[in-house]
Amino acid sequence: MMSSPHENFDPDFASPADWAAMYRACGLQIIPSYMPDEVGAGVSWKRPRLAEWITLQESLIPDATFERCYGAGGEHASRQNMGILTGRASGNVFVIDLDDQKGPSAASWWHAIITEHNNGIDPETWRQNTGGGGRQLLFQARSDWQAPTNRTPIGVDIRGQGGFAMMPSSLHESGKHYTWAPGCAPFEIEVAAAPEWLLSEIEKLVNEHGGDKGGARRAEQTASPGSDFDGFGNRVDGREKYMADLVWAAVIDLWRTSPTKPAEQEQRLHAQTAYAIYERGVKSRLEGTDKTDALEREGRGPSAFWRKWRAAMKQWDTEVAAEGRKSKPDSTSNSDPDFEAESAKAEEKAKTDPDGALFEYLTIPQIKNMPDPEWLILGLVIEQALGFIYGPPGCLKTFIALSMGLSFAMGMPDWWGRRIQRQGAVIYISSEGQSDLKFRIQAWEQKNRVLSDDSPFYLIRQTINFMNAEDVGKLLATVQAITALANTEISAVFVDTVSRVLPGADENLQKDMTLFVAACDAVRQRFKATVIGVHHTSRNGNIRGSTVFPGAGDFLIEVKREEGAMLGSIKAVKIKAAEDGWEQFFKVEQIELGDIGGNKSLVVEATEETPKETVSAWPDKETCRRILSTANDAWIKKQPWSPYPQTKAQGRYAPSVISASFKIEYGVAEHMIETWLMNGVLGIEPYDSHTKAKGIKVTGSID
């Protein structure tokens, strides 16, 4: 439940800035709105005054951004009209808008459901009277339920995720103000938690009248405007043909790029790009603040676009191929009179439009008013981003990633001295080195003196193919299930390692790696989480693979450590919106777990100590390769080496074998086995299906 701060707030003497501060203190995403006299005829004034409002739908804006709007001397401090972004940005608050003044249907619907479920009594919650004569009730939904943003023909509108609702004391075009009903204002009572019966009735309403829930929505019929374009050059009629033509042209261009039919996931990427072009050129005939939603309700949105795309793709080897083999028209020629005519017409109409038909451009004050960057780890890991932790084998990059993930999930205040600004559930995808993951976690717990059993940290250990649309879809469903189980948002998803989720792909091929980035973006955008890939270095020391990786990464963290050394460093190779190029050192510590098996593990933590120039006590790499080859031969013969000291008498204890066979100091041999086990070069797996006896198996490489 949200609090109802009201100290020192007097509605009779409150300034617009005071109203805004009160709403923000209640956890609402309050932003400025247009005044009725600021827009032209036929243009809705009940919309955000901020150009970047669509980016503010997930969480409250930072204090500094709010102050620039409503603080002393703020750009909108004296603007009377304001509203809230409903949904997640306002703590999952949604609005039921009852347009009683338009007819009896809205009042009848509301009276019927409260009579059936609540003895005819209005729930005690925030309730306002609109300037136009309607009423609005606000509720807070549970975290795993999302209200739709939906209009209905019976005068009942729902403002949920992506919605916008005017707030008192805004001025209506009628000359009346929006006002809170007596005793029902945020400074008087708390917002009510939406009861289950109300959520069910909203879902039923959406099922009957269309919307974001309840399956496919019906297209809302609108009258033909009698012309293809509105006064600002936006296409309002002929959109069906325009969509079909655009889909057909995009599919043919795709065939010309590569006649091999792409997988569905790649198709969706191209379809999304084409749809963005379509949406920019059309306008919905329905009112509403969300263009995509309004087009979808008309049957002219993303769903219809994708249906046409799939229909065109069915003709890939026939009509599409035939058209693709024809010479491509010169897009710079003057041979298309229709294109010229429409362009000239749109240009002339755009000249008379102060807002809608022109590309958006921002002034310096508007640029300064853009949202500040949000961070998971201040100055290092950007929120809702894609980034990479990379380094050579044995550098302990997995330990660093695991340390970050556990810190997020445990709600630790900082990581390596850098403030953690968002905690939450963590999903760790790793299909290698699982056998000793529990030891790594236990060592981290001991070092940090915490117990993480109840933390929202989840391991996915199956091999996932990020190049396969079916696997990506299954991953999204899994993340959704984890979100519901954890009852909290996902802060980060780790992919360890990137190579393991790209079976058969060419890491140096831009086309393949673009699909990987698209899969990460699907997770990132759907769940507003940061995706962190753990990856290897190339032979020249850079991040391995296509330039897509460093280009798409919002942050790149390089891990450096000499093999066997107890000190290493991380380097901020690239950090968007913050200083990069700096280096921070870490130390490695071995932790005795104190269990019956005498197990140990490593932990890494920040240190002020810097590495000294020392000669590694390890043997050269060729000798290391021969050691691993010998270990592999022992596994094949079903006489594998053992990591357990009690097997010394059997002659199988790995450090003893290495020390005796390769003339290496016993302590060095012991450290080599421990390090290789920690980094996935070696694993402990059953080699006898009957006795379930385990031994050391070579599972990775040092190259």
MARVEX-308055 format. One record per residue (C-alpha): x, y, z; residue in one letter. Coordinates in steps of 0.25 Angstrom, whole numbers, padded with zeros to 4 digits, always signed. Layout:
BEGIN
XYZa/...
//
This chain:
BEGIN
+0000+0000+0000m/+0005+0014-0003m/+0006+0024+0008s/-0003+0037+0008s/+0006+0048+0012p/-0001+0061+0015h/+0007+0068+0025e/+0008+0083+0022n/-0001+0081+0010f/-0013+0091+0008d/-0021+0089-0005p/-0027+0103-0003d/-0013+0110-0004f/-0005+0099-0011a/+0003+0104-0023s/+0004+0094-0035p/+0018+0091-0030a/+0012+0087-0017d/+0002+0078-0023w/+0013+0071-0032a/+0021+0069-0019a/+0009+0063-0012m/+0006+0053-0023y/+0021+0049-0024r/+0022+0047-0009a/+0010+0037-0011c/+0018+0029-0021g/+0012+0035-0034l/+0019+0038-0047q/+0014+0052-0048i/+0017+0060-0061i/+0012+0073-0067p/+0001+0073-0077s/-0004+0083-0088y/-0014+0094-0084m/-0027+0093-0093p/-0023+0106-0100d/-0009+0101-0104e/-0014+0092-0115v/-0021+0093-0128g/-0035+0089-0131a/-0038+0074-0131g/-0024+0071-0124v/-0025+0065-0110s/-0020+0074-0099w/-0021+0062-0089k/-0007+0058-0092r/+0007+0059-0086p/+0015+0072-0088r/+0028+0065-0088l/+0033+0059-0101a/+0041+0048-0094e/+0029+0043-0086w/+0028+0030-0093i/+0042+0026-0087t/+0037+0029-0072l/+0027+0018-0071q/+0034+0008-0063e/+0039+0015-0050s/+0039+0029-0043l/+0048+0039-0049i/+0060+0043-0041p/+0059+0054-0031d/+0068+0063-0040a/+0059+0061-0052t/+0047+0064-0043f/+0053+0077-0038e/+0056+0082-0052r/+0041+0081-0055c/+0035+0085-0042y/+0046+0090-0032g/+0049+0105-0030a/+0050+0111-0043g/+0046+0098-0050g/+0042+0098-0064e/+0027+0094-0061h/+0027+0099-0046a/+0015+0108-0049s/+0008+0100-0060r/-0006+0097-0054q/-0009+0084-0063n/-0002+0071-0059m/-0005+0057-0059g/+0000+0043-0055i/+0006+0032-0064l/-0002+0020-0059t/+0004+0006-0057g/+0018+0002-0052r/+0023+0016-0052a/+0013+0019-0041s/+0014+0007-0033g/+0004-0001-0041n/-0007+0009-0039v/-0018+0009-0049f/-0030+0017-0052v/-0045+0013-0055i/-0051+0025-0063d/-0066+0025-0062l/-0072+0035-0073d/-0085+0037-0066d/-0088+0049-0074q/-0089+0042-0087k/-0100+0032-0083g/-0105+0022-0073p/-0096+0010-0077s/-0084+0014-0069a/-0091+0016-0056a/-0100+0004-0059s/-0087-0005-0060w/-0081+0000-0048w/-0094-0001-0039h/-0095-0015-0044a/-0082-0020-0040i/-0081-0013-0026i/-0095-0018-0023t/-0091-0032-0027e/-0078-0032-0020h/-0078-0021-0009n/-0092-0019-0004n/-0094-0007-0013g/-0083+0001-0006i/-0072+0009-0013d/-0059+0004-0008p/-0051+0014+0000e/-0040+0019-0009t/-0035+0031-0017w/-0047+0037-0025r/-0047+0050-0033q/-0058+0057-0041n/-0053+0061-0055t/-0055+0075-0061g/-0064+0069-0072g/-0074+0063-0062g/-0069+0049-0061g/-0062+0042-0049r/-0049+0034-0047q/-0046+0023-0037l/-0031+0019-0034l/-0027+0006-0029f/-0013-0001-0027q/-0012-0015-0034a/-0004-0026-0028r/+0010-0027-0034s/+0007-0039-0043d/-0005-0033-0050w/-0005-0022-0060q/-0017-0013-0063a/-0019-0011-0078p/-0021+0003-0084t/-0034+0001-0091n/-0046+0009-0096r/-0060+0003-0097t/-0073+0008-0104p/-0080+0007-0091i/-0073+0019-0085g/-0063+0011-0076v/-0049+0013-0079d/-0037+0007-0072i/-0024+0014-0071r/-0013+0004-0068g/+0001+0002-0073q/+0005+0013-0082g/-0008+0021-0079g/-0009+0035-0075f/-0019+0042-0066a/-0021+0057-0062m/-0020+0060-0047m/-0026+0071-0039p/-0025+0083-0039s/-0024+0083-0054s/-0033+0092-0062l/-0043+0085-0072h/-0047+0092-0085e/-0061+0094-0079s/-0054+0104-0070g/-0056+0094-0058k/-0045+0088-0050h/-0042+0074-0047y/-0045+0072-0032t/-0044+0061-0022w/-0057+0056-0016a/-0058+0060-0001p/-0050+0050+0008g/-0044+0043-0004c/-0032+0050-0007a/-0017+0045-0006p/-0015+0055+0005f/-0026+0049+0013e/-0027+0034+0011i/-0018+0023+0005e/-0021+0017-0009v/-0028+0004-0008a/-0022-0010-0012a/-0031-0014-0023a/-0039-0026-0019p/-0039-0039-0027e/-0053-0038-0031w/-0050-0024-0037l/-0038-0030-0045l/-0047-0041-0050s/-0058-0031-0054e/-0048-0023-0062i/-0043-0035-0069e/-0057-0038-0073k/-0059-0024-0078l/-0047-0025-0087v/-0051-0039-0092n/-0064-0033-0096e/-0060-0020-0102h/-0045-0022-0106g/-0032-0018-0100g/-0019-0023-0095d/-0024-0035-0088k/-0034-0046-0091g/-0028-0051-0104g/-0029-0044-0118a/-0036-0031-0117r/-0047-0027-0127r/-0045-0016-0137a/-0052-0003-0133e/-0060+0002-0145q/-0058+0017-0149t/-0064+0025-0159a/-0056+0028-0172s/-0051+0042-0172p/-0052+0044-0187g/-0038+0047-0190s/-0025+0039-0189d/-0017+0049-0180f/-0021+0058-0169d/-0017+0073-0168g/-0003+0069-0164f/+0001+0059-0174g/-0002+0047-0166n/-0009+0035-0173r/-0023+0033-0167v/-0029+0025-0179d/-0024+0015-0188g/-0015+0009-0177r/-0019-0005-0180e/-0013-0004-0194k/-0001+0004-0189y/+0002-0006-0179m/+0001-0017-0189a/+0010-0010-0199d/+0020-0007-0188l/+0021-0021-0183v/+0022-0027-0198w/+0033-0017-0201a/+0041-0020-0188a/+0040-0035-0190v/+0045-0034-0205i/+0057-0025-0200d/+0060-0036-0189l/+0060-0047-0201w/+0069-0038-0209r/+0079-0037-0197t/+0079-0052-0195s/+0070-0062-0203p/+0071-0072-0192t/+0059-0071-0184k/+0062-0066-0170p/+0058-0072-0157a/+0046-0066-0150e/+0054-0058-0140q/+0061-0051-0151e/+0048-0048-0158q/+0043-0042-0146r/+0054-0032-0145l/+0052-0028-0159h/+0037-0027-0157a/+0039-0018-0145q/+0048-0009-0153t/+0037-0008-0164a/+0026-0006-0154y/+0033+0006-0148a/+0033+0012-0162i/+0018+0009-0164y/+0014+0015-0150e/+0022+0028-0153r/+0014+0030-0165g/+0000+0027-0160v/-0010+0032-0150k/-0021+0026-0142s/-0035+0031-0143r/-0037+0028-0129l/-0033+0037-0117e/-0023+0033-0108g/-0009+0036-0103t/-0003+0023-0108d/-0002+0022-0123k/+0002+0007-0124t/-0010+0003-0115d/-0020+0012-0123a/-0015+0006-0136l/-0016-0008-0130e/-0031-0006-0125r/-0034-0002-0140e/-0028-0014-0145g/-0017-0006-0152r/-0006-0009-0142g/+0005-0019-0139p/-0003-0031-0139s/-0009-0028-0153a/+0005-0024-0158f/+0011-0038-0153w/-0001-0046-0160r/+0002-0039-0173k/+0017-0041-0171w/+0015-0056-0169r/+0005-0057-0181a/+0016-0051-0190a/+0027-0060-0184m/+0019-0072-0189k/+0021-0067-0203q/+0036-0066-0201w/+0040-0077-0211d/+0030-0073-0222t/+0024-0059-0223e/+0034-0052-0214v/+0046-0059-0221a/+0040-0055-0235a/+0039-0040-0231e/+0052-0040-0224g/+0059-0045-0237r/+0054-0032-0244k/+0063-0020-0244s/+0061-0011-0231k/+0056+0002-0234p/+0065+0014-0232d/+0060+0021-0220s/+0067+0034-0224t/+0060+0035-0237s/+0049+0044-0241n/+0041+0033-0248s/+0030+0031-0237d/+0020+0042-0239p/+0011+0036-0228d/+0023+0037-0218f/+0027+0051-0222e/+0012+0056-0221a/+0010+0049-0207e/+0024+0055-0203s/+0021+0069-0207a/+0007+0068-0201k/+0012+0063-0188a/+0023+0074-0188e/+0013+0085-0190e/+0004+0080-0179k/+0016+0078-0170a/+0020+0093-0171k/+0007+0097-0164t/+0008+0087-0153d/+0015+0091-0140p/+0016+0077-0134d/+0011+0064-0140g/+0016+0063-0154a/+0030+0068-0152l/+0041+0060-0147f/+0043+0062-0132e/+0054+0072-0128y/+0058+0077-0115l/+0063+0090-0109t/+0075+0091-0099i/+0065+0092-0087p/+0058+0080-0092q/+0070+0072-0094i/+0074+0076-0080k/+0061+0071-0075n/+0063+0057-0081m/+0063+0045-0071p/+0077+0043-0064d/+0084+0030-0066p/+0079+0019-0056e/+0090+0009-0050w/+0090-0004-0044l/+0104-0002-0040i/+0107+0013-0039l/+0117+0017-0050g/+0119+0003-0055l/+0106-0005-0059v/+0095+0002-0066i/+0081-0002-0062e/+0072-0008-0073q/+0085-0010-0082a/+0093-0020-0089l/+0107-0022-0085g/+0119-0031-0085f/+0129-0036-0075i/+0140-0043-0083y/+0154-0048-0081g/+0163-0060-0084p/+0161-0074-0078p/+0166-0074-0063g/+0164-0059-0061c/+0152-0062-0051l/+0142-0054-0059k/+0131-0064-0055t/+0134-0062-0040f/+0133-0047-0042i/+0119-0049-0049a/+0114-0058-0038l/+0119-0048-0028s/+0111-0037-0035m/+0098-0046-0036g/+0098-0050-0022l/+0100-0036-0017s/+0088-0031-0025f/+0079-0043-0020a/+0083-0041-0006m/+0081-0026-0006g/+0095-0023-0002m/+0097-0007-0001p/+0110-0007-0010d/+0119-0016-0019w/+0134-0014-0018w/+0131+0000-0012g/+0122+0004-0023r/+0107+0007-0018r/+0097-0003-0023i/+0085+0006-0027q/+0075-0006-0031r/+0073-0019-0024q/+0064-0030-0029g/+0063-0044-0034a/+0075-0050-0042v/+0075-0061-0053i/+0088-0068-0056y/+0089-0076-0069i/+0100-0086-0068s/+0101-0099-0074s/+0116-0101-0070e/+0123-0103-0057g/+0111-0105-0049q/+0116-0116-0040s/+0124-0107-0032d/+0115-0095-0033l/+0110-0098-0019k/+0124-0097-0013f/+0126-0083-0020r/+0113-0078-0014i/+0116-0084+0000q/+0130-0077-0001a/+0124-0064-0004w/+0114-0065+0007e/+0125-0068+0017q/+0133-0056+0012k/+0121-0047+0013n/+0116-0053+0026r/+0102-0055+0020v/+0093-0067+0016l/+0086-0066+0003s/+0077-0077+0003d/+0064-0068+0003d/+0070-0059-0007s/+0063-0058-0021p/+0075-0064-0029f/+0071-0074-0039y/+0080-0083-0048l/+0076-0088-0062i/+0086-0100-0065r/+0080-0105-0078q/+0087-0101-0091t/+0079-0090-0098i/+0081-0087-0112n/+0079-0072-0114f/+0079-0073-0129m/+0066-0082-0128n/+0053-0074-0127a/+0046-0086-0120e/+0057-0086-0109d/+0057-0071-0107v/+0042-0072-0106g/+0043-0083-0095k/+0054-0074-0088l/+0044-0062-0088l/+0033-0071-0082a/+0043-0076-0071t/+0047-0062-0067v/+0032-0059-0066q/+0030-0071-0057a/+0042-0067-0048i/+0037-0053-0047t/+0024-0058-0042a/+0031-0067-0032l/+0040-0057-0027a/+0029-0047-0026n/+0039-0036-0030t/+0045-0030-0042e/+0057-0036-0049i/+0069-0027-0047s/+0079-0035-0056a/+0080-0047-0065v/+0095-0053-0066f/+0098-0062-0078v/+0111-0070-0075d/+0117-0072-0085t/+0112-0065-0098v/+0119-0076-0106s/+0110-0087-0099r/+0097-0080-0104v/+0102-0079-0118l/+0103-0094-0123p/+0107-0094-0138g/+0108-0079-0139a/+0120-0072-0145d/+0123-0061-0134e/+0131-0053-0145n/+0118-0052-0154l/+0111-0040-0151q/+0097-0046-0156k/+0098-0057-0146d/+0102-0048-0134m/+0091-0038-0137t/+0081-0049-0134l/+0088-0052-0121f/+0087-0037-0117v/+0073-0037-0122a/+0070-0049-0112a/+0077-0041-0101c/+0068-0029-0104d/+0056-0037-0104a/+0059-0041-0089v/+0064-0027-0086r/+0052-0020-0091q/+0041-0030-0087r/+0046-0030-0072f/+0053-0017-0071k/+0065-0024-0067a/+0080-0023-0070t/+0086-0034-0078v/+0101-0037-0075i/+0108-0047-0084g/+0121-0054-0079v/+0130-0055-0091h/+0144-0059-0095h/+0156-0050-0101t/+0161-0052-0115s/+0176-0055-0118r/+0179-0040-0119n/+0173-0038-0105g/+0160-0031-0109n/+0146-0037-0107i/+0144-0049-0116r/+0135-0049-0128g/+0128-0039-0137s/+0129-0024-0135t/+0114-0025-0131v/+0118-0028-0117f/+0125-0015-0114p/+0116-0007-0122g/+0103-0013-0115a/+0109-0013-0101g/+0105-0002-0092d/+0117-0006-0083f/+0129-0014-0085l/+0137-0019-0073i/+0150-0026-0076e/+0156-0036-0066v/+0171-0037-0065k/+0179-0047-0057r/+0192-0055-0059e/+0189-0070-0058e/+0191-0074-0044g/+0193-0060-0038a/+0185-0056-0026m/+0183-0042-0031l/+0176-0037-0043g/+0168-0025-0048s/+0155-0021-0056i/+0156-0010-0066k/+0144-0001-0070a/+0147-0002-0085v/+0133+0005-0088k/+0123+0011-0079i/+0112+0019-0086k/+0108+0032-0078a/+0120+0031-0068a/+0135+0031-0068e/+0142+0019-0074d/+0157+0015-0076g/+0159+0013-0061w/+0164+0000-0054e/+0161-0006-0041q/+0169-0017-0034f/+0164-0030-0028f/+0170-0041-0019k/+0167-0056-0019v/+0165-0063-0006e/+0163-0078-0004q/+0152-0081+0006i/+0151-0094+0014e/+0137-0098+0014l/+0138-0107+0026g/+0129-0118+0021d/+0131-0133+0022i/+0138-0133+0008g/+0148-0123+0012g/+0144-0115+0000n/+0150-0101-0003k/+0146-0090-0013s/+0151-0076-0017l/+0145-0063-0015v/+0149-0049-0021v/+0148-0036-0015e/+0153-0022-0017a/+0167-0018-0012t/+0176-0006-0011e/+0188-0015-0013e/+0194-0015-0027t/+0200-0027-0034p/+0215-0028-0033k/+0224-0032-0045e/+0226-0047-0042t/+0229-0059-0050v/+0218-0069-0049s/+0221-0082-0042a/+0212-0090-0052w/+0219-0098-0063p/+0218-0093-0077d/+0205-0094-0085k/+0210-0106-0093e/+0213-0114-0080t/+0199-0110-0076c/+0193-0115-0089r/+0201-0129-0086r/+0195-0129-0072i/+0181-0128-0077l/+0183-0138-0088s/+0188-0148-0078t/+0176-0145-0069a/+0167-0147-0081n/+0173-0161-0084d/+0171-0165-0070a/+0156-0161-0071w/+0155-0169-0084i/+0161-0182-0078k/+0151-0180-0066k/+0162-0178-0056q/+0160-0163-0055p/+0168-0154-0045w/+0161-0150-0032s/+0160-0137-0025p/+0159-0143-0012y/+0171-0144-0002p/+0166-0158+0003q/+0169-0164-0011t/+0184-0162-0009k/+0186-0177-0005a/+0179-0181-0018q/+0189-0172-0026g/+0178-0164-0032r/+0179-0151-0024y/+0181-0141-0036a/+0192-0132-0029p/+0200-0144-0025s/+0199-0150-0039v/+0203-0136-0046i/+0214-0134-0036s/+0220-0148-0038a/+0218-0149-0053s/+0222-0135-0057f/+0232-0132-0046k/+0224-0120-0041i/+0224-0114-0027e/+0213-0121-0019y/+0206-0107-0015g/+0207-0102-0029v/+0200-0115-0034a/+0189-0114-0024e/+0187-0099-0028h/+0186-0103-0042m/+0175-0113-0040i/+0167-0104-0031e/+0168-0092-0041t/+0164-0101-0053w/+0152-0107-0045l/+0148-0093-0042m/+0149-0088-0056n/+0142-0100-0063g/+0154-0105-0070v/+0152-0117-0061l/+0139-0123-0055g/+0135-0134-0046i/+0126-0144-0052e/+0121-0158-0050p/+0129-0168-0059y/+0123-0181-0054d/+0108-0182-0056s/+0106-0193-0046h/+0114-0188-0034t/+0112-0174-0038k/+0127-0172-0034a/+0132-0158-0039k/+0145-0153-0044g/+0152-0141-0051i/+0148-0139-0066k/+0154-0129-0075v/+0142-0120-0079t/+0149-0107-0084g/+0161-0102-0090s/+0173-0092-0086i/+0174-0087-0100d/
//
